[in-house]
Structures are given as structure tokens and as C-alpha cells.
């Protein structure tokens, strides 16, 4: 076993063991308290630029499923074509896995994808540090690698541009056509739409979709700071004039809010877990949701035409908005789940029913 | 939508602890009562289990120590007129009783609302046919059952499905009367038995080898659902979840599988209309995504108690609130106190539950485990990896294991068979398999246990090999030492590798700077700050979550560990009361315990809860961090008591009686010197180490003799021997239990009374005492005996002798705190047989009957508060308490249901009456006896016992109960003017005369009294078939002539109708 160190920008250093790719990693260290779903999380483009600390200590138990793609070119088991996280930090790695559908270990997969991992870290202690000091840049340095690589702040760069598709891709078929603005979309979102019998046209984040004809507009999740997406916000604002249904998820929520005139801010350590409770505003309906975001909408800045439709029951932050008169709505959480609870998938049905 | 019309609520408890229904329901019920109290709702509790925490006045408003049966519950309802009733907090007993009350129209008659899950939904989960149909409606797969009303139908159904099949009895708790059948012959046997418990038997396809996964789901009246916890059984399907090692959260499910099962669980609880808590059990195909729902428990269960402890989410408390109409969004997370109760705990540790079996205590019982429960207790171990948790857990169960490896050699003739056919020791067969060179795959194939678990166990074995490869302890490098600790090796275990003592390993470990860290269980995996005091130790971490003070004003209380035969809920009551006195006296309290079915491990009963091992190593580690000003070892039974000396030697201050004095009472030789010096009489005894010595001594005192090892744990390996042959057979067993301690043989006194004195002393002066007496003659273990308190008839000399003896012992041993002395008495003498300087099993019983909390007094003595001596004289109480034992023989197939000096009961009840007969009757009915209406079968033992029983038999006859008697008794009764019909012994054959077994099997008798002449091997053989038949065909059985006589007299003199319905406070 090779030693490795985790170094945080605040000077904290934790010792562990190297696994996966034998090289250094630099990125923003964030924690997730999800207990399952490491293959989905690692391939979620929203983790672009980030090093993921999993607070649940036993990771790798069920290995990694095969990298298969369906007839639409969507990954069957993953959320994108590759691992987007810069690295992974865990406490106890299961080098031996057991699952009928696994074809390799997490270690092998990380090696192949050239993503470093570190285990043997007190992830609870690290989580507490990130909770107290906020998410911060950090580095994984395996023994023998140079330590002086720079700390990276993913918010400084346009992560969306890095993970969005380069050209238009079409999926599924149906009478209705949805334009999906790809800010780093998870494949499960596309699956959720296609499964409902619509045609999906996936376009790059800065693509001027107002040139196209569509029945509904979907704005995807994505990594990093939404302020880099001014052009997308502009396009959404123009699209609103059509009065056709618009649905956004995660970053899609933030971009829709920005298009509606609201401001956003960075959360101290974000929401990354499978157990975020949200309440539908003005009702007794509550849902456990899967979340992965570092920025949130400042509800106070929402324009008068808009209203919040979900709030987070833990910290009161905004979890979704809707237009008071037009078919525009969005969710800060992930109704498509994958990974996480599937309790809010009905939002896709609502969107489709509006078309 | 909170229902404000509910001002008084009736809560049904689960009665005596039994296999399948144990301490978890004291915890659930206590939480429900607490939730009601917080709402200002008056509570009325019916539970005859007097040793529980829930039956304390601090917990419940009014307590009725009465049987949880529709007959008595209706009487309480008529008297108390509650508006609401809680049925889901007292296990299957309360649920079944609730369904009966509903069906009989009693709830409707009194306008009582069932709070939480409606009766309709309960019935839909309890009746397999309804259940399957209900789940079919939403396309959820179940294990299809084929109901059969007789053996022929069962055979036909099995032939249709194809073997192997599983047989289940409908409406039975903990899988009672169920079993797997590989062929028709096995089916005949299992189904025959199941029909005696239930008119309906279900035949199902066996899914042996599938994974077993459980979800604990909560739903409120607004249709909001959460899955608080999921759990995975280490053992594959086929072993009852109560018999399985269980981990939380699941370890081998992928995200899709985890959430698919979660989603399915939600559809189920929504469709059924559960309000409150519910448990969904799945069989899950290890080779794909197929599943079946095994069952749904629409109530709090063993699993929900475990889930509460595993996550910190107070399921029972929340469920009770939801029953009042609250939404999950209205309630707070009781750990963080800021976030809502509508959330799902995220764990950053793994828990491992391990059952505790005491099968060694039963003669003839099968060691195989399967679809019916046999375990009597459990522990939960917490770690940050599986290796750490399981090794901790295997130590915690307290059956001599040092962990997964480094144990005494595993004895088996056929290792493959031991792996294939699960027994209570299969986990050690896996260790033995590694040792014998079996690979992981081979073990998986034989056991069907998921490879992930076996790989993890392999890691432990690998680390063991690495340790073994080290030259000696001094050459063990820090890295490997740390890896061993991270994989759950104890100091003792490492010591065994290097043949050195635990102390030496500890010194080296600390020299290397290796100490465990304290982590919190905070429900949100550190996402939000919380002040939670729910803690555990781990080596898989680098810092402590909590800060430590200088420990001034802090006292640690050691709990009881796993429930076992001889130590259960009564010590939880003692522990909880100790904590409450500490709190009242202004001390900061620490609880250390590892039993998930307790109230003492509820994090709000103390200032800090360490859910961890009660071993020297762990307690010392905690003490070194917390620096408590004192440790209390005398309220948790024998486990903490045994730690007194080692802790004290390591500089820990033991509160109350000193460790040296405890040792003087525990060590038989030292105690004998004390007793002799005080001029107190005791039965002749000797500590012996060789066969020659033993032979010489028994020749001197004569048989029978009582044989036992010196450090006694609840009569373990203690036995009465009637001949040299008996003794030899038995000793070979006893020596295996304890090698360090020699055997003690004492003369066994027959036909004399056994008296107990529970007392509290302050600085050597007795300030409170309670004298109780066994109904049975000495020779029945005090844990199995029927005990009455106060003693109504005792001559002045005996009473005086007891008082003086207790005073002399208290003074000589400088007792400060609780103690218990057991005496043998005849008119001629009084002898001391045992003395424990700790709380005894009967402390809650006597405390509640006389309304003086002996634990509170004892703790205050230990704290130096010098409480005023007790003012009431128990012998002047205007009422009587009788404690009866609950046996679980029906779950222990083949075990001989006979009582002896070794304890066999799994629980007890204690009821209060205006006189002895009334208290006895209530108590007997509470442990499942039914007053015979038609006929009784009597075989009444030797001449003396026959004479003892004569009057009782006459009473039976006069009451119009037909008596069947086995040959000797039949002749005796008729000769003495009591008409009786003859019943044949199993080995007799005579045309026209019914056999005893036939009478039982055909339910032609509704009471069986079978008294063995003595406890010799030969004698036990004769009556075994009759006793076992009574158990297997569910006919009440009594095996002691004194108890039988008292019981028969009581029910012949009093009808159930005449029994007083009084709550505890009405007696004072």
C-alpha cells in the first residue's frame, strides 16, 4: 500500500493511503453524506472540478457496473461518459467487491479513468472541518508525487463550458419536442424525459435555442458557479416570451431564477446528500430529495411574478420556484435521483403534462 | 389535525420477556408513554412485567400489573374509560389483543379510538391471504402462500409448489411453529406442530439463499413517508431476522436496488394506510433484481428498536406522536433539536447486531437456527468498518469469544456441515474454515452468505496471520498494531496471539500512542452541528467529537450487556433508576451499555451514552477520557460486577462497596471464611480440583450434591447430581466452561424453603430490606422460582435469623449499596447459600410491591448522602406480590421443559393482589396459563410429592374437572378417594386406555401437571415425552408440585371474575 496525503488550503493535512490513479489531484473538497451511489456521483458532471469526500465510511462494496450504453447512446449505469470528480476521499475502501452486476473494482475504474483516490481518512472529521470552514480547495498527493501543485478554485472557471456537449444530440421520439440545455446534464434526466415519450434535443449550454422550434424547454443541472452562464440566462429570458413550458433542475433552477431577476449566493458547504427534506410551499407535502449543489437562490430577490414552490426544511433555503401565471418551474433538488431517493420523479410528469 | 379529544390513552405492554418478544418493547412502550406525557395526555398502562422501566411511576401514569388479554383489558377500559388506545408498542401480544378487542366489539362499545395504524390495516398485514391480495393490488410481489386447514391440504400445496417449502402458522409471534421442509416427511412433522398453534397453516416456496433486507418506514396522516433505516442480514434468508447477524445500513445493495426497495416499501405502507411505524422485510435475489416481500409488521418491532439505536431516530416516540395526528413536519429531530423529524438519517458508521443464544442451558435442544426464533438477547456493535463492528459484537455477546479469531478451537466433526447448516456458532465455523484453508468462494458456496461479508471476515483472518508472523509483542510495529485495532482486535485478542496478558498489550499500545477516538451518532453524518451525547469508540478516526472535563461530579454506570437467561430487563430498570438518582443528585451521568433493546441506552436518560463494550479495555478507555469521579458496577448484574476488581486495581474508584469486599463475597472460599467467622450456618461444601478429592467429599456428604464453578454467572453450568455417573457426565461439561476456577461441590438440601433478602446498606448498616420466599422448595433456580413478597407466614426465629445474618454480613463486608442474600430454611435451621453485593433480579419486583425504590436508596448511599432508613415494614403491607417466570420452551424444540438449579426462564411477571391466591392467579395467567375447564392430566412424582398434590387433586375433582393420571398417580388418587381416569405412559400399552400423549395431542386435557421424581438422567427420560408434548401442543404445563398445588388451590377458590382490578397506586 502506498501512502497519500490530503492537504487542505487552510493547512490541514490528513494521512491516508493511495488508491485508484497514482497521481496528484487538486480541486474543491466537498462532502456528501449519501450512503450509496458512488458510481453515479463520480460520473455526475456537477462534481466537475471537485474532490468528493464521502462521509459514509464503507465505499466500493458493490464494485462498478459495466460501461454499457443504450441505443440512444446513454450510459446504462452512469450519469455521463466519464468520471467528472477530480478525486475521491473515503475512510474504508472495499478492495473486494460483491455484486452480480459489477465488472471491476472502484480502484480499477479510477485507475483507468486516471482519477486519484485516498482512503484511510477520518471522513467524519473532514466533514466537520468542511462544515465549519466551508468547502475549500484541497489536494490529494500520493507518496512520491510533487506536493506543490496549485490549489484550484473551480468557481473561478466556467465548469459548465467544460462539461457541456459540443454539438446538438437527439434522443427518443414523440409528438412533442423538448430542448434540453446541457449545462452538464445527468443521463438519468434524459432517460426520465425520453421514457415519457418525447423527443429530446440536447444542445450546448451557450447554444441559442430560440432559433429552434420546441414544445418545452428543459435546463439541466451543472457544476460550479452559475454566474459564468450569462449567455444561457439571456437565452432563457428570451425563451420565456414564448410562454411555453420551462423546467429546470439544480443549476437549471438557479439559471431560471437569474432569468427571472433573482440573485444567487454560495452556500457555506452546500447540500450533497440523499436525505434533504423539502416541503412543497403552502402544503403538508414533504419529500426526501437527492441534492448536489453549492449555490442557492436568494428567495428575497425573486421578482413579483415568481413564487417559491419548495423550501428546504433543514435550513430554509430555496428548493424551487414557479411563475405565478406561466408554465415555468424548477427544482433545486434532483427529481431524477440517480443516485438517491426517487420520491419527486412526478415533477417530470407535471412538466410533460404541460406540453 | 391533532386530535384534542384524546385526554387519556391506554397503552398495552407485551408482558413477560420471551423468545421473540423481549426488552425492545419496554423501550418502545416507554417512548410512547413519554410522547403522550409530553402532550399532557394521561396514560394507563397494562403490563404485568413488573421489572420493566415502563411500569415505573415516572414513566406511566397508571400501571395495571395484569395479563394483556381481552378479559382483563376490557375490565381496565370499563374502569378507566380512556379515549384512545395504543396497540403497536407492545409487540405481537398487544397487537393480537387489540385485534381481539376490536373483533369482540369492545373498542366500539367504549368509544375508544385506535391511535395510529387502523385495525383494518393491522388485520391486512396479519392475515397472509389478505396481505397477499392487498399487495397484489399494487403489483408488489409476495411469497405466495397456500393456506391449508389440515395436513392433507398442506401436502397437496407443497406438491404443487415443489420442495423445499416453508410452513408458517398464521397469527404467531416470531415465527412460532414455522419451519423449512425438504420433503413430505419433514412437512408432516412441522405442519403437525404448527396446527397446534393455529387453525391455519401456510405453505410457501422456500427462497433459501436470497438476501434478507429490511426497511423501517414511517408515514404520517398527511401521506408523508420516510425510510429511517435499512438493514441487511448477514445470514441469508431462511434464518429468522431475530436469529441473524444484522448490519445497518445495507452493505451490498447498489443505489438502484436500495432505492427500488425503498420506493416499494413506500407504496406498500401507503396502500395499507399505515400511520406511524412499519417494518417491511424483503427477500432479495442475489443474482439479479428479483424480490419478494416476506412480511410487513404494522407495529414497532425488534427491528424498529434496533433501527432506533442504529440511527438515533426515536421511531417509537415519533410513531406515538403521529398517532395523535401530528405531521412529520411538525416534529423536531430529537438529536439535532433544530432540523425536522421529516428526514432520513445518514450514517457514517456501521452497526452490527448479533443475537445471543443460551441453548447450552437446555437439555436436548437442537443447536440449529432457522425460521423460528431461539435467541434470548442481542447486542449492537458500532464501528467505522465491518471488521471493527463484528469483532466488538462477538465479544459483547459474552459467550467467551475474544472476537472473530483467537478463540478456543472450534470443535466440529464436519466443517462443511457446520457451514451449511446454521447453528448458534456458525460464525466461528467460518473462522475455523479459514484456519483449515477454505477459500472465500468455498465458504460462500456452503453458507450462501454474501461474498462481501466473507471477504471482510477474511481481512480479520489476514490481519491475524500478520500478527502471528511477528516475533513478539515488542516487534509489533505501530502500523500493524493500528491496523489490528482498526480491524477490531482487542488487547486481549492481541495478547492471545503473543501469549501475554491484556495489561501488557495495553501498556505497549499506549506507549505507541494508540487510543480509540470518541465519535458521535448525530443522525446527519456531521452535516449539521449537534450536541448529541450518543457516542461510541473507534480506531478508525483521528480525533474526538466531544471535549472532556476533569470529570469532577461525573459518575459512570455500567449496564447489563446482552439480555441472557439470568440477566435481563430487571437490570435495565436498575440502571435507568441509578441514572435518574444521579441526575437528581446533581451528578453528570455516563451510561456504558451495548444492548439495543434497553431503555438505559436511550440517549436522553443520561448525560453521555457510550454504546460500547462492557469489557475492561473499553471501560478503561472511556474512564481515561472522561475521568469520572466514580463508577457504579452494582446495578447491571454480574457482567459489571465482575469488572469491579480489575477496574479498581487500575485506579478506578468504584462507588459503594469496595472491590475487595465484592471479591470477598464473590469468591466462594473467601466468603466461606467470612460466614464461618460470623458463626453463620451454610450447607457443607468444598472446592475441589481432582477426582479423588471429589469422590472423597461426596462419600462424606452423600448425594444429592450441587456442583458449580466458583465464579457463577446465573447458574451457568450449575447442576444437582444424584449419582456419581450423573456427576461425572456433568463435570466434563462444567470444566469446559471455566478452566481457571475449580469446581465447588456442596451438599444439596431437599424439601426446604428458599428465602431471599434484597437489601441496601450504608457504611455496613442495613437501611432497607425486603424478604421474599420461593413457592417451590429449594432446588429450583431463584430466577425460575415463583416468588412471593412479602412473606406471610414465617416464624419469629427465622425472621430474626435473616435480619441478624444480613446485618452481620453487611457489617463485615462494609456494604454500601445493594446486596442480596439467599437462604435455605426449615423449622430447624437457616443456612446462607449465596450472597451478591449487587442489585439482584428481584430488586424492581420488591421495590414496586412495597413502593420503596431500593436502587434510589442504594445510589444515594454510594454518593454519601446517607438517606434515612426505610420506614415501612414490608411484612405489614396490605397486599401481596407474586412473581412468576415465563418459559419459552415452545420455541426451543426438543428441550426438556423441566426446572432445576440452572435457570431456564426467559422472563417474568409480577402481579399484586389483596391476598396470595389472587396475586398468584393474576401472575400465572400473565405468563400464559389458562384455567382448565374440563380436564387435567396429572403425574405427580414420588410418594412425598403425590401426598403434596392430593388435596389439590381433590379440589380439582370438586370443581368438576376430570382428572386423568398416569399409572402410579391414578392408583394413589383412587385409593385416597379422588376419582381419576388412567392415562398410559408413553411406554405402556393397554387396549382401551388412552395414552397421555394422545390426550395432549387431541387437546382432551387443558392442564398438564408432570412432576419428575428427581432430576436424575433416568427419571427425566420417563416424563420427557409428556412434558414435551404439552409444550408442542400448547397445553399449559406445571412441573413442580408446590407450584401446582398453590395454583390449583388458587383457581379452585377464586374465579377470574373475582380478581380485583386495581392499579399499582391503589395499593398504597
Interface residues (C-beta under 8 A of the other chain):
Chain A: X14 X31 X33 X34 X35 X36 X37 X39 X40 X55 X56 X57 X58 X61 X62 X65 X91 X92 X94 X96 X97 X98 X99 X100 X101 X122 X123 X124 X125 X127 X128 X131 X273 X274 X275 X276 X277 X279 X284 X285 X286 X287 X288 X313 X314 X337 X338 X339 X340 X341 X342 X343
Chain B: X222 X223 X224 X225 X226 X227 X249 X251 X252 X253 X254 X255 X256 X258 X259 X262 X263 X266 X286 X287 X288 X327 X328 X329 X339 X340 X342 X343 X344 X345 X346 X347 X348 X349 X350 X384 X385 X386 X450 X451 X452 X455 X456 X458 X517 X519 X524 X525 X526 X527 X528 X529 X540 X541 X542 X543 X545
